[in-house]
Amino acid sequence: MAELPSYVTAAKPVPMSQRVPWFKTTAQTYAGIMLWFVFWDKVAGTPTSGPGGILAQGLSTAILGVIAGALACHFLSYLAPGLMGMKTGLPLAVVGTSTYGVLGGFLMPGFFMGVLQFGWLAVNAFFSAELLAKCIGFESMSPVHRALGCVFAIVAALVGLKGIHYVAKVATYLPLIPLVILLILTAKTVSGVDNFKPDMLIGTASAAIPSAMTLGLAVVATIVGFFATAGAAGVDIASSNRDAKDVQIGGLVGVVGATIFTGCLALVIVAGTYGSGLMAGKPVVLTPTGLMDAIMGEKVSNIFSLLLAIAAFPPACFSSLIAAESFKNTLPKVHPFISCGIGTVGSIVLVLSGKAGNAAGVFEIIGASFGPICGAMTADYLLAGCKWPGPRAGFNPAGWISWIVGFVVGAWNSLFAGLLHVDFQMPCPPVAAIIVGFVLYALLSLIGLRTRTLEMPQQRAA
């Protein structure tokens, strides 16, 4: 007990009397994440090395990529963390101590989860403000866009700091807005899907078209990179589930089902718009929000943009809430207003600089950061006989070495290939990072590079 830090000993499991069914927690939470317009908009607009985007090899190839990405999120990122959360009832900051040690767990994944939330807050603020600016006739990165982004980030952070009850008040029905808009856009464009041909997006471009495998992996990388932090957060989300069945079904519905639903509808909207001839003679646009003017007309499109920006506010509040809870667990002596205030300033800097607008780059870095965490936690769970092994002493070498190597693999294309002047491009970096984290943690554990486990009263109680 003397070796356990206060943030571990103070944690209390969620009692069974407070556990609820999967459709009231896991599925609902994850479906709300996947309905966020930035997710499905960027899935359809996944950047590739050739013209035509991910639809350059046809709609079926892109849909298969969405399905593969959804399954990878469930089985590679979410399932093991979710099961550990359900079996212990403990938060991520504590459960992660088995993989990174009670000293290392302070930083990873507890504190790190809080820091990365401000990256998400910046992305949300940037794209929501971009839609709001469009409604009143201002371009992206205009002074009005930047000012709106700053205000959006500050207000969301303040609401998040108020706590879950305040966030819930703004989150109850707003996620239905993007659902309705997706369905309306699909209904207006689905008749054109049969007439869609990839040539409509490629035109006379002379660049080579990537293979179907390359385009499919690009979709998987976008989805898994986006989902990485949400996968690790499955510990917290599933800690209120009753049993393993709740964890499984909640993930299959909220993660797999919602991802396939929103991602595929976004692809259908883009393909249907071009198949209907609504963009004939116009520059190629690959995102549903960018096509709303052509589909609905400018006035209705502006209304949709306003509604999507409003519906994006609860996810921004949740980012701040998660950050505040992470900092409370790991920095109990620092007031959350100070720690979250510093993080919000960082978000504002990303918005003002425009770096938050590179959603694909943000997804890749977050996937590189949390992919190895999900992989290592999965290996830790399986090696312990499908249970949480308990906190480990100090810094666990197996966890930290697997994370460092996994991060290099995951961020290879965006960071390290250029720094080292190497031409090799890592295929599907977020998934590669998960696999490296899993395999390396397992190998290092088997050769004895793990610190000893420590007993804690919560284990016995759970």
C-alpha positions in Angstrom: 0.0 0.0 0.0 2.9 2.4 0.8 4.1 2.1 -2.8 0.7 3.2 -4.3 0.3 6.9 -5.1 -2.7 8.7 -3.9 -4.4 8.9 -7.3 -4.5 5.1 -7.3 -5.5 4.5 -3.6 -8.2 7.2 -3.8 -9.9 5.6 -6.8 -13.2 3.8 -6.1 -14.8 1.2 -8.3 -18.3 1.9 -9.8 -20.5 -0.3 -7.6 -22.7 -2.9 -9.4 -25.8 -1.1 -8.1 -25.0 1.8 -10.3 -24.2 -0.3 -13.5 -26.6 0.2 -16.4 -27.4 -1.5 -19.7 -25.2 -1.0 -22.9 -27.9 1.1 -24.6 -27.8 3.7 -21.9 -24.1 4.2 -21.8 -21.6 2.6 -24.2 -23.6 2.5 -27.4 -25.1 5.9 -26.8 -21.8 7.6 -26.1 -19.9 6.1 -29.0 -22.8 6.7 -31.5 -22.7 10.4 -30.4 -19.0 10.5 -31.2 -19.4 9.0 -34.6 -22.2 11.3 -35.5 -19.9 14.3 -35.1 -19.8 16.0 -38.5 -16.0 16.4 -38.5 -15.7 12.5 -38.4 -18.0 11.6 -41.3 -17.0 14.7 -43.3 -13.3 13.8 -43.1 -13.9 10.1 -43.8 -15.5 10.9 -47.2 -12.7 13.5 -47.8 -9.8 11.2 -46.7 -6.7 12.6 -48.4 -4.9 10.3 -50.9 -1.9 10.6 -53.1 -4.0 10.6 -56.3 -7.0 12.4 -57.8 -10.6 11.4 -56.9 -9.9 10.8 -53.2 -11.0 7.5 -51.8 -13.8 7.1 -54.4 -11.2 6.9 -57.2 -11.6 3.1 -57.3 -15.4 3.2 -56.9 -17.9 3.3 -54.0 -17.6 -0.3 -53.0 -13.9 0.0 -52.3 -14.4 3.0 -50.0 -17.3 1.2 -48.2 -15.2 -1.8 -47.6 -12.6 0.4 -46.1 -15.2 2.0 -43.7 -16.3 -1.5 -42.6 -12.7 -2.7 -42.0 -12.0 0.5 -40.1 -15.1 0.1 -37.9 -14.2 -3.5 -37.0 -10.6 -2.5 -36.3 -11.8 0.2 -33.9 -13.9 -2.3 -32.0 -11.6 -5.2 -31.8 -8.1 -3.6 -31.7 -8.8 -0.3 -29.8 -11.9 -0.6 -27.7 -12.7 -4.1 -26.6 -9.9 -5.0 -24.1 -9.9 -1.5 -22.4 -13.7 -1.7 -22.2 -13.6 -5.1 -20.6 -11.0 -4.0 -18.1 -13.1 -1.0 -17.2 -16.2 -3.2 -16.8 -14.4 -5.8 -14.7 -12.7 -3.3 -12.4 -15.1 -0.3 -12.4 -11.9 1.8 -12.2 -10.9 4.8 -14.3 -8.4 4.8 -17.2 -5.7 6.6 -15.1 -5.7 3.6 -12.6 -6.3 0.8 -15.1 -3.4 2.0 -17.2 -1.0 1.5 -14.3 -0.8 -2.2 -15.1 0.7 -1.3 -18.5 2.9 1.7 -17.6 3.4 1.4 -13.8 2.1 3.5 -11.0 4.7 6.2 -11.6 4.5 5.9 -15.4 0.7 5.7 -15.3 0.6 9.2 -14.0 1.8 10.4 -17.4 0.5 7.6 -19.6 -2.4 7.3 -20.3 -3.9 9.5 -17.5 -2.3 12.9 -17.9 -1.6 12.3 -21.6 -5.3 11.7 -22.3 -6.1 15.1 -20.8 -3.5 16.9 -22.9 -4.8 15.4 -26.1 -8.3 16.5 -25.4 -7.3 20.0 -26.2 -6.2 18.9 -29.6 -9.7 17.6 -30.2 -11.1 20.9 -28.7 -9.0 22.8 -31.3 -10.2 20.7 -34.2 -13.8 21.0 -33.1 -13.5 24.8 -32.6 -11.8 25.2 -36.0 -14.3 23.3 -38.1 -17.4 24.5 -36.2 -16.3 28.1 -36.5 -15.6 27.5 -40.2 -19.3 26.5 -40.7 -20.5 29.5 -38.6 -18.3 31.9 -40.6 -19.7 30.5 -43.9 -23.2 31.2 -42.7 -22.4 34.9 -42.5 -20.3 35.1 -45.7 -16.7 34.8 -44.4 -14.0 32.5 -45.7 -12.0 30.0 -43.8 -9.1 31.5 -41.9 -10.6 34.9 -42.1 -10.4 37.1 -38.9 -14.1 36.3 -38.2 -13.4 32.5 -38.5 -10.5 32.7 -36.1 -12.4 34.9 -33.6 -15.4 32.5 -33.7 -13.0 29.5 -33.1 -11.5 31.2 -30.1 -14.9 32.0 -28.6 -16.1 28.4 -29.3 -13.1 26.9 -27.6 -13.4 29.1 -24.5 -17.1 28.6 -24.0 -16.9 24.8 -24.4 -14.0 24.6 -21.9 -16.0 26.6 -19.4 -19.1 24.4 -19.7 -16.9 21.3 -19.5 -15.3 22.5 -16.3 -18.8 22.9 -14.8 -19.1 19.1 -14.8 -21.1 16.3 -16.4 -24.5 17.7 -15.4 -24.0 20.9 -17.3 -22.6 19.0 -20.3 -25.5 16.6 -20.3 -28.0 19.6 -20.4 -26.5 20.6 -23.8 -26.0 17.1 -25.1 -29.4 15.3 -24.7 -30.9 15.9 -28.1 -28.3 17.8 -30.1 -26.7 14.6 -31.5 -29.9 14.0 -33.4 -29.2 17.0 -35.6 -26.3 15.5 -37.6 -28.3 12.3 -37.9 -31.3 14.1 -39.5 -29.0 16.1 -41.8 -27.2 13.0 -43.0 -30.5 11.3 -43.8 -31.8 14.3 -45.6 -28.7 14.7 -47.7 -28.7 11.0 -48.5 -32.4 11.1 -49.5 -31.6 14.0 -51.9 -28.7 12.3 -53.6 -29.1 8.5 -53.3 -30.9 8.4 -56.7 -27.6 9.4 -58.4 -25.5 6.6 -56.9 -26.3 4.2 -59.8 -24.9 6.8 -62.3 -21.7 7.5 -60.3 -18.4 6.8 -62.0 -15.0 7.5 -60.5 -14.1 9.4 -63.7 -16.5 12.2 -62.5 -14.0 12.9 -59.7 -10.8 12.3 -61.7 -11.5 14.2 -64.9 -8.5 14.7 -67.0 -6.0 14.4 -64.1 -2.8 12.8 -65.3 -1.6 11.6 -61.8 -1.7 7.8 -61.2 -4.7 6.4 -59.3 -3.7 4.5 -56.1 -4.7 0.9 -55.9 -7.9 -0.3 -54.3 -5.9 -1.7 -51.4 -4.1 1.6 -50.9 -7.3 3.6 -50.9 -9.0 1.1 -48.5 -6.1 1.3 -46.1 -6.3 5.2 -46.3 -9.9 5.0 -45.0 -9.0 2.6 -42.3 -6.1 4.9 -41.2 -8.5 7.9 -41.0 -11.1 6.0 -38.9 -8.7 4.3 -36.5 -6.6 7.4 -36.0 -9.8 9.4 -35.2 -11.0 6.7 -32.8 -7.7 6.0 -30.9 -8.4 8.1 -27.8 -12.0 7.0 -27.7 -10.8 3.4 -27.7 -8.7 3.9 -24.6 -11.5 5.9 -23.0 -13.5 2.7 -23.2 -12.1 1.9 -19.8 -14.1 4.9 -18.3 -17.1 4.5 -20.6 -17.6 0.7 -20.0 -16.9 1.0 -16.2 -20.6 1.5 -15.8 -21.6 -1.6 -17.8 -23.0 -4.6 -16.0 -21.1 -7.5 -17.8 -19.1 -8.5 -20.8 -22.2 -8.8 -22.9 -22.9 -5.1 -22.4 -19.3 -4.2 -23.4 -19.5 -6.3 -26.6 -23.0 -5.3 -27.7 -22.4 -1.6 -26.8 -19.3 -1.6 -29.0 -20.8 -3.5 -31.9 -23.7 -1.0 -32.0 -22.1 2.2 -30.9 -18.6 1.7 -32.5 -19.1 -0.6 -35.4 -22.7 0.1 -36.3 -22.5 3.9 -35.9 -19.2 4.1 -37.8 -20.4 2.1 -40.7 -23.7 4.0 -40.8 -22.2 7.5 -40.8 -19.2 6.8 -42.9 -21.1 5.0 -45.6 -23.9 7.6 -45.7 -21.2 10.3 -46.2 -19.7 8.3 -49.1 -23.2 7.8 -50.7 -23.8 11.5 -50.4 -20.6 12.4 -52.3 -21.1 9.7 -55.0 -24.8 10.5 -55.4 -24.2 14.2 -55.8 -21.8 13.6 -58.7 -24.0 10.8 -60.1 -26.9 13.3 -60.1 -24.9 15.8 -62.1 -25.2 18.5 -59.4 -21.5 19.3 -59.6 -21.0 19.1 -63.4 -18.4 21.6 -64.5 -17.5 22.6 -61.0 -14.3 22.0 -59.0 -14.2 18.6 -57.3 -15.4 18.6 -53.6 -15.2 15.4 -51.6 -16.9 16.3 -48.3 -20.7 16.3 -47.7 -20.6 19.7 -45.9 -18.8 21.1 -48.9 -21.5 19.8 -51.2 -24.5 21.1 -49.2 -24.8 24.2 -51.3 -25.2 22.1 -54.5 -27.5 19.6 -52.9 -29.8 21.9 -50.8 -29.2 25.4 -52.1 -27.3 28.2 -50.3 -30.0 29.2 -47.8 -30.8 25.7 -46.6 -27.1 24.8 -46.6 -26.4 27.7 -44.3 -29.1 26.5 -41.9 -27.5 23.1 -42.0 -24.1 24.5 -41.3 -25.4 26.5 -38.3 -27.1 23.4 -36.9 -24.0 21.2 -37.4 -21.9 23.7 -35.6 -24.4 23.8 -32.7 -24.5 20.0 -32.5 -20.7 20.0 -32.3 -20.7 22.0 -29.1 -21.4 19.0 -26.7 -18.5 17.0 -28.1 -16.3 20.0 -27.4 -17.6 20.2 -23.9 -17.0 16.5 -23.4 -13.3 17.0 -24.5 -12.9 19.7 -21.8 -14.8 17.5 -19.2 -12.5 14.5 -19.9 -9.4 16.7 -19.7 -10.6 18.1 -16.4 -11.3 14.7 -14.9 -7.8 13.4 -16.1 -6.1 16.3 -14.5 -8.1 15.9 -11.3 -6.9 12.3 -11.1 -3.3 13.0 -11.9 -2.8 16.5 -10.5 -5.2 16.7 -7.6 -3.4 19.7 -6.0 -3.8 21.8 -9.2 -7.1 23.5 -9.7 -8.7 22.3 -12.9 -9.4 25.9 -14.0 -5.6 26.4 -14.2 -4.7 23.2 -15.9 -7.6 23.3 -18.3 -7.0 27.1 -18.9 -3.5 26.4 -20.1 -4.8 23.6 -22.3 -7.5 25.9 -23.8 -4.8 28.5 -24.6 -3.0 25.7 -26.5 -6.2 25.0 -28.4 -6.6 28.6 -29.3 -3.1 28.7 -30.7 -3.8 25.7 -32.9 -7.0 27.4 -34.2 -5.3 30.8 -34.9 -2.4 29.1 -36.6 -4.7 27.0 -38.8 -2.9 23.8 -37.7 -6.2 22.5 -36.2 -7.6 22.6 -39.8 -5.3 19.7 -40.8 -7.7 17.1 -39.5 -6.0 14.2 -41.3 -2.7 15.1 -39.6 -4.3 15.4 -36.2 -5.9 12.0 -36.6 -2.6 10.5 -37.6 -0.7 12.0 -34.6 -3.5 11.0 -32.2 -3.5 7.5 -33.7 0.2 7.3 -33.2 -0.1 8.4 -29.6 -2.9 6.2 -28.5 -2.6 3.3 -30.9 0.3 1.7 -29.0 -1.5 2.3 -25.7 -4.6 0.3 -27.0 -2.3 -2.4 -28.3 -0.2 -2.7 -25.2 -3.3 -2.7 -22.9 -4.8 -5.5 -25.0 -1.7 -7.6 -24.7 -1.6 -6.9 -20.9 -5.2 -8.0 -20.6 -4.7 -11.3 -22.6 -1.4 -12.2 -20.8 -3.2 -11.8 -17.5 -5.8 -14.4 -18.5 -8.4 -11.8 -19.7 -8.5 -9.8 -16.5 -6.9 -6.6 -15.2 -3.5 -7.7 -13.6 -3.4 -4.8 -11.1 -1.0 -1.9 -10.8 2.7 -2.4 -11.4 5.5 -0.8 -9.5 7.4 2.3 -10.8 7.8 2.6 -14.6 6.9 -0.6 -16.4 9.6 -1.0 -19.2 7.5 -3.2 -21.4 4.8 -0.5 -21.6 7.1 2.4 -22.2 9.3 0.7 -24.8 6.3 -0.6 -26.7 4.8 2.9 -26.7 7.9 4.7 -27.9 8.5 2.3 -30.8 4.7 2.2 -31.6 4.6 6.0 -31.7 7.5 6.2 -34.1 5.8 3.7 -36.3 2.4 5.5 -36.1 3.9 9.0 -36.8 6.5 7.7 -39.3 4.8 9.3 -42.4 4.0 12.6 -40.8 7.1 13.2 -38.7 10.0 10.7 -38.9 10.2 9.9 -42.6 10.9 13.6 -43.4 13.2 14.1 -40.5 15.3 11.1 -41.5 15.0 11.7 -45.2 13.7 8.2 -45.8 11.3 7.5 -48.8 9.5 4.6 -47.1 5.9 5.2 -46.3 4.3 3.2 -43.5 1.1 1.5 -44.6 -1.9 2.3 -42.4 0.1 3.9 -39.6 -2.5 3.9 -36.8 -3.1 0.2 -37.2 0.6 -0.5 -37.5 1.1 1.4 -34.2 -1.5 -0.8 -32.5 0.1 -4.0 -33.8 3.6 -2.9 -32.8 2.4 -1.9 -29.3 0.6 -5.3 -28.9 3.5 -7.5 -30.2 6.3 -5.6 -28.5 4.6 -5.5 -25.1 3.9 -9.2 -25.3 7.5 -10.0 -26.2 9.0 -7.8 -23.6 6.7 -9.2 -21.0 7.6 -12.7 -21.8 11.3 -12.0 -21.4 10.7 -10.4 -18.0 10.8 -6.7 -18.7 7.8 -6.0 -16.5 7.8 -4.6 -13.0 6.0 -6.5 -10.2 2.3 -6.1 -9.5 1.1 -4.3 -6.4 -2.0 -5.2 -4.3 -4.7 -2.6 -3.9 -7.9 -2.7 -1.9 -10.0 -1.9 -4.9 -9.1 -5.1 -6.6 -10.4 -7.2 -3.7 -13.6 -5.1 -3.5 -14.2 -5.3 -7.3 
